[in-house]
């Protein structure tokens, strides 16, 4: 009889699951971390601001109407020659790890920097570095 009573008591008592002692915690933290990483990386992919009236006359003949062609040519060149994973590592290094060394280490060039350099080489005045 004691065995049946003990079994009944164990079945009737709710198990104490908390947020911190389940695998759900790991899943939620991983999803939050990946979401934060996605938000941070998507903020880095902005188009450069270019002063179209400041195009140098010493460069290739052309006017501000060729900007879109030049921009997408630079984007295609950079996309072919760089890696997304390495670029993400450079962004993390530039924005997080350089802070720990008080910005004494050199900044690594990312895709955005390469696109801005390409546009500068084509004679455009890129405002946002």
C-alpha atoms as a printed R data frame, in Angstrom:
    type eleno elety resid chain resno      x      y       z
1   ATOM     1    CA   UNK     A     1  0.000  0.000   0.000
2   ATOM     2    CA   UNK     A     2  2.823  2.412   0.735
3   ATOM     3    CA   UNK     A     3  4.188  1.838  -2.747
4   ATOM     4    CA   UNK     A     4  0.937  2.944  -4.385
5   ATOM     5    CA   UNK     A     5  0.632  6.014  -2.195
6   ATOM     6    CA   UNK     A     6  4.219  7.011  -2.961
7   ATOM     7    CA   UNK     A     7  3.631  6.583  -6.714
8   ATOM     8    CA   UNK     A     8  0.423  8.642  -6.518
9   ATOM     9    CA   UNK     A     9  2.186 11.452  -4.639
10  ATOM    10    CA   UNK     A    10  5.045 11.539  -7.169
11  ATOM    11    CA   UNK     A    11  2.610 11.709 -10.093
12  ATOM    12    CA   UNK     A    12  0.522 14.425  -8.482
13  ATOM    13    CA   UNK     A    13  3.421 16.742  -7.642
14  ATOM    14    CA   UNK     A    14  4.379 19.001 -10.540
15  ATOM    15    CA   UNK     A    15  7.992 18.877 -11.607
16  ATOM    16    CA   UNK     A    16  9.871 22.056 -10.940
17  ATOM    17    CA   UNK     A    17 11.223 23.247 -14.273
18  ATOM    18    CA   UNK     A    18 12.733 26.675 -14.246
19  ATOM    19    CA   UNK     A    19 14.099 28.718 -17.072
20  ATOM    20    CA   UNK     A    20 17.708 28.223 -15.993
21  ATOM    21    CA   UNK     A    21 17.825 24.440 -15.675
22  ATOM    22    CA   UNK     A    22 16.356 23.484 -19.047
23  ATOM    23    CA   UNK     A    23 17.750 23.392 -22.570
24  ATOM    24    CA   UNK     A    24 15.325 26.127 -23.500
25  ATOM    25    CA   UNK     A    25 17.699 28.715 -22.022
26  ATOM    26    CA   UNK     A    26 20.447 27.796 -24.475
27  ATOM    27    CA   UNK     A    27 18.067 27.952 -27.424
28  ATOM    28    CA   UNK     A    28 16.677 31.349 -26.477
29  ATOM    29    CA   UNK     A    29 20.126 32.827 -25.837
30  ATOM    30    CA   UNK     A    30 21.405 31.476 -29.154
31  ATOM    31    CA   UNK     A    31 18.461 32.946 -31.059
32  ATOM    32    CA   UNK     A    32 18.932 36.321 -29.317
33  ATOM    33    CA   UNK     A    33 22.677 36.312 -30.065
34  ATOM    34    CA   UNK     A    34 22.143 35.454 -33.740
35  ATOM    35    CA   UNK     A    35 19.455 38.121 -34.042
36  ATOM    36    CA   UNK     A    36 21.743 40.723 -32.499
37  ATOM    37    CA   UNK     A    37 24.592 39.672 -34.784
38  ATOM    38    CA   UNK     A    38 22.308 39.924 -37.818
39  ATOM    39    CA   UNK     A    39 21.167 43.406 -36.787
40  ATOM    40    CA   UNK     A    40 24.763 44.552 -36.263
41  ATOM    41    CA   UNK     A    41 25.961 43.188 -39.584
42  ATOM    42    CA   UNK     A    42 23.019 44.523 -41.556
43  ATOM    43    CA   UNK     A    43 23.739 48.019 -40.234
44  ATOM    44    CA   UNK     A    44 27.169 47.883 -41.850
45  ATOM    45    CA   UNK     A    45 25.886 47.438 -45.395
46  ATOM    46    CA   UNK     A    46 25.000 50.993 -46.352
47  ATOM    47    CA   UNK     A    47 25.548 52.624 -49.700
48  ATOM    48    CA   UNK     A    48 28.252 55.282 -49.731
49  ATOM    49    CA   UNK     A    49 27.237 58.919 -49.796
50  ATOM    50    CA   UNK     A    50 28.825 60.480 -52.852
51  ATOM    51    CA   UNK     A    51 29.096 64.134 -53.800
52  ATOM    52    CA   UNK     A    52 28.183 63.910 -57.477
53  ATOM    53    CA   UNK     A    53 29.070 67.535 -58.179
54  ATOM    54    CA   UNK     A    54 32.552 66.992 -56.775
55  ATOM    55    CA   UNK     A    55 33.609 64.540 -59.474
56  ATOM    56    CA   UNK     A    56 37.183 65.234 -60.439
57  ATOM    57    CA   UNK     A    57 37.785 66.364 -64.014
58  ATOM    58    CA   UNK     A    58 41.200 64.660 -63.943
59  ATOM    59    CA   UNK     A    59 39.603 61.210 -63.923
60  ATOM    60    CA   UNK     A    60 37.952 59.271 -66.735
61  ATOM    61    CA   UNK     A    61 35.596 61.305 -68.877
62  ATOM    62    CA   UNK     A    62 32.070 61.048 -67.574
63  ATOM    63    CA   UNK     A    63 29.448 62.714 -65.462
64  ATOM    64    CA   UNK     A    64 27.369 61.955 -62.397
65  ATOM    65    CA   UNK     A    65 24.922 59.931 -64.509
66  ATOM    66    CA   UNK     A    66 27.457 57.067 -64.633
67  ATOM    67    CA   UNK     A    67 27.486 56.721 -60.841
68  ATOM    68    CA   UNK     A    68 25.153 53.713 -60.703
69  ATOM    69    CA   UNK     A    69 27.170 51.852 -63.322
70  ATOM    70    CA   UNK     A    70 30.426 52.636 -61.511
71  ATOM    71    CA   UNK     A    71 28.947 51.740 -58.109
72  ATOM    72    CA   UNK     A    72 27.625 48.351 -59.208
73  ATOM    73    CA   UNK     A    73 30.884 47.615 -61.030
74  ATOM    74    CA   UNK     A    74 32.786 48.287 -57.796
75  ATOM    75    CA   UNK     A    75 30.335 46.137 -55.813
76  ATOM    76    CA   UNK     A    76 30.771 43.260 -58.277
77  ATOM    77    CA   UNK     A    77 34.568 43.546 -58.145
78  ATOM    78    CA   UNK     A    78 34.618 43.557 -54.354
79  ATOM    79    CA   UNK     A    79 32.110 40.696 -54.101
80  ATOM    80    CA   UNK     A    80 34.258 38.540 -56.388
81  ATOM    81    CA   UNK     A    81 37.459 39.208 -54.462
82  ATOM    82    CA   UNK     A    82 36.295 39.048 -50.814
83  ATOM    83    CA   UNK     A    83 34.718 36.509 -48.476
84  ATOM    84    CA   UNK     A    84 31.616 37.175 -46.359
85  ATOM    85    CA   UNK     A    85 32.884 35.253 -43.328
86  ATOM    86    CA   UNK     A    86 36.274 36.967 -43.346
87  ATOM    87    CA   UNK     A    87 34.555 40.342 -43.758
88  ATOM    88    CA   UNK     A    88 32.324 39.624 -40.739
89  ATOM    89    CA   UNK     A    89 35.435 38.758 -38.738
90  ATOM    90    CA   UNK     A    90 37.022 42.058 -39.782
91  ATOM    91    CA   UNK     A    91 33.922 43.956 -38.665
92  ATOM    92    CA   UNK     A    92 34.003 42.249 -35.261
93  ATOM    93    CA   UNK     A    93 37.728 42.964 -34.971
94  ATOM    94    CA   UNK     A    94 37.341 46.638 -35.920
95  ATOM    95    CA   UNK     A    95 34.330 47.326 -33.698
96  ATOM    96    CA   UNK     A    96 35.001 45.154 -30.625
97  ATOM    97    CA   UNK     A    97 38.560 43.885 -30.363
98  ATOM    98    CA   UNK     A    98 40.276 47.148 -31.292
99  ATOM    99    CA   UNK     A    99 38.506 48.823 -28.362
100 ATOM   100    CA   UNK     A   100 40.314 46.494 -25.966
101 ATOM   101    CA   UNK     A   101 43.683 47.608 -27.360
102 ATOM   102    CA   UNK     A   102 42.660 51.285 -27.209
103 ATOM   103    CA   UNK     A   103 42.629 51.512 -31.015
104 ATOM   104    CA   UNK     A   104 46.398 51.048 -31.217
105 ATOM   105    CA   UNK     A   105 46.144 48.156 -33.672
106 ATOM   106    CA   UNK     A   106 45.567 49.001 -37.340
107 ATOM   107    CA   UNK     A   107 42.045 48.949 -38.744
108 ATOM   108    CA   UNK     A   108 41.309 46.185 -41.240
109 ATOM   109    CA   UNK     A   109 39.657 47.125 -44.541
110 ATOM   110    CA   UNK     A   110 36.142 45.729 -45.014
111 ATOM   111    CA   UNK     A   111 33.986 45.453 -48.110
112 ATOM   112    CA   UNK     A   112 32.585 48.915 -47.480
113 ATOM   113    CA   UNK     A   113 36.098 50.384 -47.403
114 ATOM   114    CA   UNK     A   114 37.035 48.621 -50.642
115 ATOM   115    CA   UNK     A   115 33.896 49.934 -52.389
116 ATOM   116    CA   UNK     A   116 34.638 53.475 -51.179
117 ATOM   117    CA   UNK     A   117 38.256 53.179 -52.379
118 ATOM   118    CA   UNK     A   118 37.059 51.917 -55.760
119 ATOM   119    CA   UNK     A   119 34.671 54.849 -56.140
120 ATOM   120    CA   UNK     A   120 37.380 57.283 -55.062
121 ATOM   121    CA   UNK     A   121 39.683 55.776 -57.683
122 ATOM   122    CA   UNK     A   122 36.999 56.370 -60.295
123 ATOM   123    CA   UNK     A   123 36.913 60.052 -59.411
124 ATOM   124    CA   UNK     A   124 33.962 60.347 -57.022
125 ATOM   125    CA   UNK     A   125 34.111 62.238 -53.732
126 ATOM   126    CA   UNK     A   126 32.947 59.721 -51.108
127 ATOM   127    CA   UNK     A   127 31.688 61.538 -48.020
128 ATOM   128    CA   UNK     A   128 31.135 58.715 -45.512
129 ATOM   129    CA   UNK     A   129 34.334 56.744 -44.902
